[in-house]
Amino acid sequence: MRKLKLGVVGLGRAFSAMAPAFRDPRVEVVAAADPRPEARSRFSRDFGAQAFESIELLCADPRVEVVYIATPHQFHADQAVAACSAGKHVLVEKPMALEIVDCHRMSDAAAKNGVQLIVGHSHSYDAPVLRARKLIESGAFGAVKMITALNFTDFLYRPRRPEELDTSKGGGAVFNQAAHQVDMVRLLGGGLVKSVRASTGAWDPSRPTEGAYSCLMTFEDGAFAHLTYSGYAHFDSDELCGWIGEMGQKKDPASYGMARKPLQGDEQELKASRNYGGRDFSFQDSTFHQHFGVLIVSCERADLRPLPEGVMIYADGEKHLEALPPPGIPRVEVIDELYEAVVDGRAPLHSGRWAAATLEVCLAILRSARDGKDVRLENQSGK
């Protein structure tokens, strides 16, 4: 079996969430780049591979075939272009970039250099979401008419760098969390969003960015979707998912209210301790499939609800769970798509064009909330 030789740029939270997927036998992590010496030391111990201080040094390594970019959002565009220009395939974390023009620049660089550009992880890769899409495509339940997505978390009160609380630098719930919800809803609704009407909330002056949003998305075929998200650490919508967390882990309901307390100390020190290479860091495996809150797809003859265990089907006369086997390797679906694109030449589902269309919706949420108007979209991509 051919192994993809992977180089990682950015050994932060995104990498630590994705790293368990690199146990897949189709992938070999051969290098990394990060400015933090403690992260580089931990990486060399964990993977037995070289760690560089810069992406330039990593891209000059002839062993690296694919560059996984897991750095802060504002660096994605320039780093992806650099990797493509070095002849490397690119897997870049969501959001793809902060401006549509940068998305086009990234896709153009990939096309010019004959390499693949894939964007992920987002929760539209989750196996229950992909299974729901297959059920929709089967036609057994009729056309999609409405989608409801709801998620309440402690997002805003996780340890943050200052830039993560600055919307202009890619901070806040819209760039970070709507990218998941929008990607899932577009995948299940066909991709072609016509318009967006939204409101956002920034209710804590000490965390001066969007912590909540609600939006109505209308699709070209007349279907519509309502998305609501709050990261203010009050209601926890995992209560509606059997107390299974976003990462597929069992949660203790008694831990309610614990998010804000650690922030009373040195927040940057706390973040560093929890980051890869920090004293309190540990990898987290998934017992169940990962998810992003409550998601219900209303078709003509059934409602479909992806769950951590599979897809619940609420049909005209009966309901049942279409169960999925537990995940063997977390986020293996990302590796599936990456491998098929690079090795088999199959066009990726989560291409640069697809991810640019998701970013366009996120930017429309911010614009609609600011201007109090519907925003018409122009760069959508169907699937």
C-alpha positions in Angstrom: 0.0 0.0 0.0 1.3 3.4 -0.9 1.7 5.7 2.1 1.2 9.5 1.9 4.2 11.3 3.3 2.7 14.1 5.4 4.2 17.2 6.8 2.3 19.2 9.4 2.5 23.0 9.6 1.2 24.2 13.0 1.2 22.0 16.1 -1.7 23.6 17.9 -5.3 22.5 18.8 -6.4 21.7 15.2 -3.4 19.4 14.8 -4.0 17.7 18.2 -7.7 17.0 17.2 -6.6 15.6 13.8 -3.5 13.7 14.9 -5.3 10.5 15.9 -6.4 10.1 12.3 -2.7 9.9 11.3 -2.6 6.4 12.8 -4.2 5.4 9.5 -1.8 3.0 7.7 -2.2 5.0 4.5 -0.4 8.0 6.1 3.1 8.5 7.4 3.9 11.8 9.2 7.4 12.6 8.2 7.9 16.2 9.3 6.4 19.2 11.1 6.9 23.0 11.4 6.1 25.1 14.4 7.8 28.1 16.1 7.4 26.6 19.6 10.4 24.4 20.7 8.3 22.4 23.2 5.9 21.4 20.4 8.7 20.4 18.1 10.3 18.3 20.9 7.1 16.6 21.6 6.5 15.9 17.9 9.9 14.4 17.4 9.3 12.1 20.4 5.7 11.1 19.3 6.4 10.6 15.5 10.2 10.0 15.3 10.4 12.7 12.6 12.1 16.0 12.1 10.5 19.3 13.2 11.4 22.5 11.5 11.0 26.1 12.6 9.3 27.3 9.4 7.1 26.2 6.5 9.8 27.1 4.1 12.2 24.5 5.6 9.4 21.9 5.6 8.5 22.5 2.0 12.1 22.1 1.0 12.1 18.6 2.5 11.8 16.2 -0.5 10.2 13.5 1.7 7.1 15.6 2.2 4.3 14.9 -0.4 1.3 16.5 1.4 1.4 19.6 3.6 -1.3 19.7 6.3 -1.8 23.4 7.3 -3.2 23.7 10.8 -2.0 27.2 11.7 -4.1 30.2 12.7 -6.6 31.2 10.0 -4.9 34.3 8.8 -1.9 32.4 7.7 -3.7 29.7 5.6 -3.7 31.5 2.2 0.0 32.4 2.0 1.1 29.0 3.4 -1.1 27.1 1.1 0.1 29.0 -1.9 3.7 28.4 -0.8 3.1 24.7 -0.4 1.4 24.4 -3.8 4.2 26.3 -5.4 6.7 23.8 -3.9 4.7 21.0 -5.7 3.1 19.7 -2.5 -0.5 18.6 -2.2 -2.4 20.6 0.5 -4.8 19.7 3.3 -5.8 23.0 5.0 -8.0 23.4 8.0 -11.2 25.3 7.9 -11.9 28.1 7.3 -10.0 28.0 4.1 -9.1 31.7 4.4 -10.6 34.9 5.6 -11.4 36.5 2.2 -12.8 35.0 -1.0 -10.0 36.5 -3.1 -7.5 34.4 -1.0 -9.6 31.2 -1.6 -9.3 31.8 -5.4 -5.6 32.5 -5.0 -5.1 29.1 -3.2 -7.2 27.2 -5.8 -5.3 28.9 -8.7 -2.0 27.9 -7.1 -3.1 24.3 -6.8 -4.3 24.1 -10.4 -1.2 25.8 -11.7 1.1 23.4 -10.0 -1.0 20.3 -10.6 -1.6 19.4 -7.0 -4.7 18.7 -4.9 -6.2 21.2 -2.5 -8.6 19.8 0.2 -10.1 21.7 3.0 -10.9 20.0 6.4 -11.6 18.9 8.9 -15.1 20.2 9.2 -18.0 18.2 10.6 -19.4 17.6 7.2 -16.8 14.8 7.1 -18.6 13.0 10.0 -19.7 9.6 9.0 -23.4 10.1 10.1 -23.6 13.3 8.0 -22.1 11.5 5.0 -24.6 8.7 5.5 -27.5 11.1 5.7 -26.3 12.6 2.4 -26.4 9.1 0.8 -29.9 8.5 2.1 -31.0 11.8 0.6 -29.3 11.0 -2.7 -31.2 7.7 -2.8 -34.5 9.5 -3.3 -36.3 7.3 -0.8 -37.5 10.2 1.3 -38.1 12.8 -1.4 -36.4 16.2 -1.7 -34.9 18.2 1.1 -37.2 21.0 2.1 -35.8 22.3 5.4 -32.7 21.8 7.6 -32.4 22.8 11.3 -29.0 23.1 13.0 -28.6 23.9 16.6 -25.5 24.0 18.8 -24.8 25.5 22.3 -21.3 25.1 23.6 -18.6 26.8 25.8 -16.6 27.9 22.7 -16.0 31.5 23.8 -14.6 30.5 27.2 -12.0 28.1 26.1 -8.5 29.5 26.5 -7.8 32.0 23.7 -5.0 34.0 22.2 -5.9 37.7 21.7 -6.3 37.2 17.9 -8.9 34.5 18.5 -11.1 37.1 20.0 -10.6 39.5 17.1 -13.0 39.0 14.2 -10.8 40.8 11.7 -8.1 38.1 12.4 -10.5 35.2 12.0 -11.6 35.0 15.6 -15.1 34.5 16.9 -17.9 32.0 16.4 -18.7 32.8 12.8 -15.3 32.0 11.3 -14.6 29.1 13.7 -18.0 27.5 14.2 -20.3 28.5 11.4 -17.7 27.0 9.1 -18.8 23.6 10.5 -22.5 24.2 10.5 -22.6 25.9 7.1 -20.5 23.1 5.5 -22.9 20.4 6.9 -26.0 22.2 5.8 -24.7 22.9 2.4 -23.6 19.3 1.9 -27.1 18.0 2.8 -29.0 20.8 1.0 -27.2 20.5 -2.3 -24.7 23.3 -1.8 -26.3 26.2 -3.8 -27.2 28.9 -1.2 -29.1 31.8 -2.7 -29.3 34.2 0.2 -28.5 34.7 3.8 -30.3 36.7 6.6 -28.5 36.7 9.9 -28.0 38.3 13.3 -24.9 37.9 15.5 -24.3 38.4 19.3 -21.2 39.8 21.0 -22.5 40.1 24.6 -19.3 39.9 26.7 -17.0 42.9 26.5 -14.2 40.8 27.9 -14.5 38.5 24.9 -15.0 41.1 22.1 -16.1 39.0 19.2 -19.2 37.1 18.0 -20.1 34.4 20.5 -23.5 33.6 18.9 -25.3 33.8 15.6 -28.6 32.8 14.0 -29.2 32.8 10.3 -31.7 31.8 7.6 -30.2 30.3 4.5 -32.3 29.9 1.4 -31.2 27.5 -1.4 -31.7 28.0 -5.1 -34.3 25.2 -5.2 -36.4 26.8 -2.5 -35.3 24.7 0.4 -34.2 26.6 3.5 -32.1 26.1 6.6 -32.0 27.7 10.0 -28.7 27.7 11.9 -28.3 28.8 15.5 -25.1 28.7 17.6 -24.1 30.0 21.0 -20.7 29.6 22.6 -21.6 31.4 25.8 -21.2 28.4 28.1 -24.7 28.3 29.5 -27.0 25.7 27.9 -25.1 22.7 26.6 -26.8 21.1 23.6 -24.9 17.9 24.1 -27.7 17.2 26.6 -29.8 16.6 23.5 -27.1 14.2 22.1 -27.0 11.7 25.0 -24.2 13.7 26.7 -21.8 12.7 23.9 -19.4 15.6 23.1 -18.4 17.0 19.8 -15.3 14.8 19.7 -17.3 11.6 20.2 -16.4 11.4 23.9 -18.7 10.7 26.8 -19.3 13.9 28.9 -20.1 14.3 32.6 -23.2 16.5 33.1 -21.8 17.4 36.6 -19.0 19.4 34.9 -21.4 22.2 34.0 -20.0 25.6 34.7 -16.3 24.7 34.6 -15.4 26.7 31.5 -15.0 30.2 32.9 -13.2 29.3 36.2 -9.8 28.5 34.8 -9.8 31.8 32.8 -9.4 33.7 36.1 -5.7 32.9 36.0 -3.1 33.5 33.3 -5.1 32.6 30.1 -2.1 32.4 27.8 -0.2 30.1 30.2 -3.4 27.9 30.5 -3.7 27.7 26.7 0.0 26.8 26.4 -0.3 24.1 29.0 -3.2 22.5 27.1 -1.7 22.8 23.7 0.4 20.1 22.0 3.7 19.9 23.9 2.2 21.5 27.0 2.3 19.9 30.5 -1.5 19.1 30.5 -1.9 18.0 26.9 -3.2 14.6 26.0 -4.7 13.1 22.8 -8.4 12.3 22.9 -10.0 9.4 21.1 -13.6 9.1 20.0 -15.8 6.4 21.4 -18.7 7.5 19.2 -18.9 9.4 15.9 -18.1 13.1 16.2 -20.9 15.6 15.8 -21.8 19.3 15.9 -25.0 19.5 17.8 -28.5 18.9 16.7 -29.0 18.5 13.0 -32.4 17.6 11.4 -33.0 17.3 7.7 -36.7 17.6 6.8 -37.4 15.8 3.5 -40.8 15.3 1.8 -41.4 11.9 3.4 -39.1 11.8 6.5 -36.9 13.7 8.9 -33.3 12.5 9.1 -31.2 13.2 12.1 -27.5 12.3 12.2 -26.5 11.1 15.6 -23.2 9.9 17.2 -24.4 6.3 16.6 -25.8 6.6 13.1 -28.8 8.3 11.4 -32.3 8.3 13.0 -35.0 8.2 10.3 -38.4 9.5 11.2 -40.6 8.4 8.3 -44.4 8.6 7.7 -45.4 5.5 9.8 -42.3 4.5 11.8 -38.9 5.5 13.0 -35.7 3.6 13.2 -31.9 4.1 13.7 -29.7 3.3 10.8 -26.7 2.4 13.0 -23.1 2.9 12.0 -20.2 0.9 13.4 -18.2 2.8 16.0 -15.3 4.8 14.6 -12.0 2.8 14.4 -9.9 5.8 13.7 -11.3 9.3 14.5 -11.8 11.5 11.4 -10.7 8.7 9.1 -13.1 10.2 6.5 -10.6 13.0 5.9 -7.9 10.5 5.2 -10.2 8.7 2.8 -10.8 11.8 0.8 -7.2 12.9 0.9 -5.9 9.5 -0.2 -8.5 9.1 -3.0 -7.6 12.6 -4.4 -3.8 12.2 -4.3 -3.4 8.5 -5.1 -6.5 7.8 -7.2 -6.9 11.2 -8.8 -10.5 11.5 -7.7 -11.9 15.0 -7.5 -12.3 15.8 -3.7 -15.7 16.6 -2.2 -14.2 19.3 0.0 -12.3 21.1 -2.8 -11.1 24.7 -2.7 -14.2 25.8 -4.7 -16.5 24.0 -2.2 -14.8 25.6 0.8 -14.8 29.1 -0.8 -18.6 28.8 -1.1 -18.8 27.9 2.6 -16.7 30.9 3.5 -18.9 33.1 1.3 -21.9 32.1 3.6 -19.9 32.9 6.7 -18.9 36.3 5.4 -22.6 36.8 4.5 -23.6 36.1 8.1 -21.3 38.9 9.3 -22.4 41.3 6.6 -26.1 40.6 7.0 -25.8 41.1 10.8 -23.9 44.3 10.3 -26.2 45.8 7.6 -29.6 44.3 8.7 -30.3 43.1 5.1 -30.5 39.9 3.1 -27.2 39.1 1.3 -27.3 37.5 -2.1 -24.6 34.9 -2.8 -22.6 34.6 -6.0 -19.8 32.0 -5.6 -21.7 28.9 -4.6 -20.8 25.4 -5.6 -23.2 22.4 -5.8 -22.6 18.8 -5.0 
